[in-house]
């Protein structure tokens, strides 16, 4: 469960704009996306420095870190997670990962009250796909885009879409009710939706958060 002591740092680095939040007592006290001049800054350490300066806080006050572990842009994801793990190690504090499917899925499900199909671009016509329903990621698949979408959607007649291929999916299923979330990437503020799961997800060195790729265990069981 959440505790009010100290600061929680949230990092989203799967794509531009990078996002950083500072949370105190369950409330966001800094959100980099609220600052237009920071929206193209692809530098997590620099964003955290600004966040601390703007709120008058110090790095020593950070007691927990949450980070989007992808999948997403390979270099972006690795950069953000590397920084999160390094800061957690130096501060001797826990770090927890939330995947991009969960971030987009939870936000869209809360809005539309139906299952959510999330897709993330990969190379050579492949895609990462996730099916989020009843507050959890039920299925995750990596493979050719059309096969991923068809497998996850199956016969569902109403669902929401988030991620990179929203318009394509809406056009693909004209006879079904498909809600476009308008969200292409995960957002740092949505990390708060998983704050009550922090204790179950936390890693403390020598454990650390890993970036998600097609080689990750999440996709090994069901890949097409």
Secondary structure, 3 states (H helix, E strand, C coil): CCCCCCEEEEEECCCCCCEEEEEECCEEEEEHHHCHHHCCCCCHHHHHHHHHHHHCCCHHHEEEEEEECCCCCHHHHHHHHHHHHHHHHHHCCEEEEECHHHHHHHHHHHHHCCCEEEEEECCCCEEEEEEEECCEEEEEEEEEHHHHHHHHHCCCCEEEEEECCHHHHHHHCCCCEEEECCCCCCCHHHHHHHHHHHHHHCECCCCCCCCCCCCCHHHHCCEC
